[in-house]
């Protein structure tokens, strides 16, 4: 599926939570019509810059009393001028702060009124173009007058769905004020997100910044969208390969995938998870199991911590020192100075890939691998370090020998597991 972006209506309320800007991919910034002033717009633009969020203009009927949610009788020409004025105000502040305005989306009653009136829709689009140019993406309903006017003006267009709004059987929004119009339950927002994002009818989903519990809803929606955007490829008839983002905790990812009904096993590599299942009973979307691991506040690290005693006597220690412009003693000190995390386990039973080594001693694999590396040899390859559990061929730079360590046993399996923390203690 094409990536679906999360847009959030922001700059509307005092004391907005900064997390909303971190979660949003597009921030629709109120620019004075229904809410917002120069101070709120400056803050919103500053937070967009801080979190790498695209800034968008959010013009409306000029009706602060009703928060722009009441249709007003405004001529098309007046509406064009009001939209141009609001968007231009944001654009001037954005230019002063060096933040480009890349999106535009009408707010509230204007959004719905303009979509049923070709004349009003043209006025809105013309006002946007007058203030922001034709390089923006217009966000609006999947079909209707706004869609047609934006395309006629040569603008890129993003079809929008609403993660925090209830819908009627015909797909239209339940009017505000009626039961079920606004969703505050994260589970229902997640269901909406999956349905809309996988249905092929939207390019972006909205969460309103003034919805109760907006931060929790936005986190749920963003995590679900990010999970669905992970690349997934078939590996034959009974396996799938899912690309894993760098920051995702690997052991938790394996546990989450193995817990999916009808998944038989999940194997984690440096960059992917391979999910295995009975071809006659494939699982439902496995990527959604990873959503709960994305965009969650960090928790205290309770993973096992292991100290490995190492004698730095490896045959490649001198070559590593020469290559990095250091002494052998300095290489050993840098290698033993930091705590590592098990990134994956493989190649040999119990072989844990540990990262990251200090960039000053990161060296590539040997051009010609050895035919035999002794058991418990400690090596470096690129940004990873590790201990060979058995004698085997290998191409890592050998800098030491682990003492009194068993990496694998038939009864216990691999001693070091995904997410475990490891430190090396130097023994002279």
N, C-alpha and C positions, 0 to 999 in steps of 0.2 A: 504494500500500500504506500501511496505518497505520504510523506510526513505531514501530519496535521498539527498546526501550531495552537498554543494556548494564548488567547488574548484576554486581558482583564481591563475593565473600565476603572480608571484610577484618577487621582487628583480631585476627588469629589468631596472627601470627608476630612476633617481635621484629625491628626494623629493616626493616619493610615499606617498599617504595619509594613515595615520595609520588606518583610518576607514576600509580600505580594509581588513586589518588583523583581525579586530574585526568582520567583516561580513563573512569572509571566514571560512569554517570548515577545509579545507585543503589548505595550501599555497604551490604552486609549485615554489620552489626557484631556480632562475637562478644560475647555478654554474660554470660560467666562459666560457662556449662554445659560446653562442650567446650574453650574457650579464652577468654582475655580477663580483664582485671581493671579496676579503676577507672582506672588510669593509661592503659592501652591504649585504653579507651573514650573517655577525654577526648581523647587524641591523634587518634583516628579522627574524633570529632565536630568537633574543630578543623580537621582537613583537609577534612572535608565542607563546612564553612562557607567555608574559604579558596577552594575550587574550585567552589562552587555545586553540590555533589553531594547528592542526596537521601539522608538517613540512614534505614536500616532496621534492625530488630531481627532477630537471628539466633539464636534459642533452640535448645536441643538437649537430648538426654538428658544428665543431669549425670554425665559420664564423661570427665574430662580425660585419664585414662590411655590411653584408646583414641580420643581426639580426636572423640568422639561418633559414631564410625563402627561401633559395635557395638550391636545391638538389646538393650535391657534389659527385664526383666519389671517394668514399673511400672504400677500401677493408674491408671485414667483420672483419678481425683480427685487423686492425687499428681502426675500429669503436669500437670494444670491448674495446680496451685500452683507447680510448678517453672517452667513457662513464664511464668506471671504474675510470679513473682519475678525471673526473668532480664530480661524485658522492662521491668519496673518499675524495675529497677536502671539500665538504660540510659536510660529516660525521665527519671528524676530527674537524672542527669548532664546529659542533653540540655537539660532545662529550665533548669538553672543556667548553661548556655552559650548559651541562646537559640537552640537548633537543634531544629526540630520533627522528630519521628520519624514518617515518612509511610508506611513499608513494614514488612512482617514476612514472614519466610521461615524455616521450620524448617531445621535443619541435618542433614546426613548421614543416619544410620540413622533418626532421628525423621521426617525428610521421607518416607522410603519406607515405614516401618512405619505411620505415621498414615494414609498414603494408601490402605492396604488394610484399615484398621479404622475403621469409622464412629464407634465409641465413642471411640477414641483421637483421631481427627480432631476430633470435637466438643470434646474436652478441650483440645486445642492451640488451637483457634480461641477457645474461651471464655477461656483464659488470656491470649491476645493482646488480646482485647477488654477484659478486666478491667484490664490495665495500660495500654493505648494508646487505648482507645475504638474507636468504629466509623468514624472518619474515615481509617483507614489502607487501603492496598491490600495484599492478601495475595498473595504470590508462591508458586506451586506448580505441580504437574503439570497438564497440559491437561485431564485427566479423572480421576475417582476420588473417594475419600472426602473429601480435603482441599478439593477444588473444591466439592463439594456442601455441606460444612459451612460454608465461608466464605460462599457465596451465601445459604445459609439464615439466616446471621447478619446478612445485609445488607451485607456487605463488598464493596468493589470487588476484582476478582480479575485477576491478570496470569498468563497461561499461560506457562510457562517451558520453554525449550530449553537445551541445554548445548553451547556452542561448542567446549569443550576435552575432551569426552568422546565415546568411540566408542559406536556403537549396533549392536544386533543387527538382523537383517532385519525383525523385527516392530516395530522402533522403540524397544524398551526398551534401557536403558543396559547396556553390558558391565560386569559387576561389577568393582570395583577389585581389583587383583591379577592379573587375567587379561590376556593380550596384547591390546593395542589399546584398553584401557579409558580411558587418559588420553592425550590428544593433545598433543604438544609441538611439532609441525610447524606453522608458521604457515600454510602453504599448505592443509593439511588443515582447520585451523580456519576459514580463509576459505571453503572449500567447504562446510563445515558451516553457516557463517553464511548464505551465499547460499541454500542449500537450505531452512533453517529459516525465515529471515526472509521469503522469498518464497512459502512454502508455505501461509500463511494459518492456521497452527495455533499460533503462539506470539505473545506480546506482548512478551517480554523474553528475552534470552539471557544466560547466565551464563558467566563465566570465574572459576575458583577462584584465589584469591590465593596458594595454596600450590603451584600447578602449576609445575613447572620452566619458566623462561622466561616467567613470567606477564605481565611488562610488554610483551614483544614480541607475545605472543598477544593481549593486551588491545588494544594499538594496532592490530593487524591487524583485529580484530573491530569495534572502534569505527569505524575508518575505513571499513570495508565497510558497516556500518549507516548511517553518515552519508551515504555516497555513494548508497545505495539510497533514502534519505529525501529526496534532492534532487528538487524538483518537475520533472517532465518532461511536456511537452505535444506532441502531434502538430501539425505545420505542413504540412497536406496529406498526400500519400501518400509523399513522399520526403524528409521532414525532421522533425527533432525539436528542441525547444527545452528546454534544461536550465538551471535556475536555478543560479547559481554563488554560493557563500558569499563574503563580503567578503574573507577572508584568503587565498583560494586564488590562487596565482601564475598569472596569466592566460596567459603564453606557454607555461608548462609544461602548462597545461590543454589548450591548443590542440594541442600536440605529442602529448599522450597520446590525445586523441580522434581525431586524424588517423591514429594508429597502429593504431586498432581495425580489424580486418579488415572489408572491405566499406564502410567510411566513405570517401566521396569527398572531403569537405572539412568543415572546422569553422570557423565565423566567431564571433569573440568580441566581445560588446558589454559595456557597463558591468556588466550584471547577469546576462547569459545567455550560453550557448554554443548556437549553431544548428548542428546536425549534419546533413549532407546525404548521401544514399545512393540507390542504385538501388532503387525501390519493389519490384522483383521479387527483390531480394537484400538484405533489411534486415540490419543488424548485430545481433550479440548485445548484451545489456545494456551500452550505452555508458557509463553512470554508473560502472560498476566500474573503468573506466580511470582515473577520477579518485581512486579510493580511495587509491592509493599516494601521492598528494599531500597527503592529509589526516593530521593528527596526526603529522607527521614533524618531528624536531628541525630548526630553521632551519640552513641552510648559508650559508657566506660568499657574498655577492652578487657574482656574476661578470658581471652584465649590463653591456652597453656603457654608457659614460658620455659624454654629449655636452654641450658648453658652447656656448650660443647667446648671441652678443653682441646686446644690445638697447639701443636709444635710446628712453628713456621720453618720448615726444612724442605719445602718442595723443590723439585728440579727446575721449575720455571720461575722461581721467586726472583732470581737475579735478572732474568730477561724482562720480567714485569717491571722491576725497579729501573732498569735501563730505559725501557720504552717510555715510562712515565716521568723520567728525570728525577727519580727519588732514590733514597737508600733502601736496602732491604728492610731495615728496621722501620723506616717510615711507612712502607707498604703494609707491614704487619700491624703497625699501630692503627692505621686507617681502617684496615679490614676488621680489626677487633673492637673498634671504637663505637660501632653503631648496632642498633637492634634491627634484625631482619624479620620479614614476614614470609611464610610459606605461600608462594603464589600458585604453584601447582605441583603435583606429584606424578612422576612418570619416567619414561626412558628405561629405567630399571625399577623393580619393586623397591619402594622406599626412597627413591631419589627425589629429594625435595629441591625445587627451584626457589632460591631465597633472593629477595630483593628489597631495596636497591642497594648496590654497592656504592661507595663514594665515587663520584664521577671522576675523581683524579686517578683512580686505579682501575677504572673500567677499561678492559682491553679485549679485543676480539678473540674468537676461538683460534686455535692453532691452524695454520694453513694445511698441515698434514696431521691428521689424528694419530695418536699412538695406538698400536695394536693391543696394548695391555696397560691399563691403569690399575695400580694396586687398590685394594679395598681401603676405605676410610681416607683416601686422598681428598684434600680440600682444594677446590678449583674456582677459577673466575672465568666467566665467558660473557663479555658485554656488561650489562648491568646486573647480572645474576651471579650468585655464588652458590656453592653446594658441596655436599660430601658424597663421594661414590660409595654406595653401600656394599658393593661386591667388586671383585676384580673384573674388569671388562675393557673393551676398546673405548676410547674417548678422546675428545679434542679440546678439553678445557685446560686453561693454564694452571698447573699444579703448584700451589704456593705453600702447602702444609699438610699435616697429618692429624686427623682427629683421634683422640685417645679415649679408650674406655667407652665406646659408643656402638650401639647396635641399631642400625637404621631400619631393619625389617626382621620380623620373625613370623613363621607360619601361623602361630597362634594369634598374635596381636595384629599382624599386618604391618603397615607403615607406622613407624613411631611418630614421625613428624607429619602432621595433617594440615589441610588447608586452613589458613588463617593463624596457625601457631606462630608464636614469636620466638626468635632464636638469637642468642648472643654467643660470640666466640671469646673464650678466655685464653689468653696467651700463656703458654707454658714454656719456659726456657730450658 
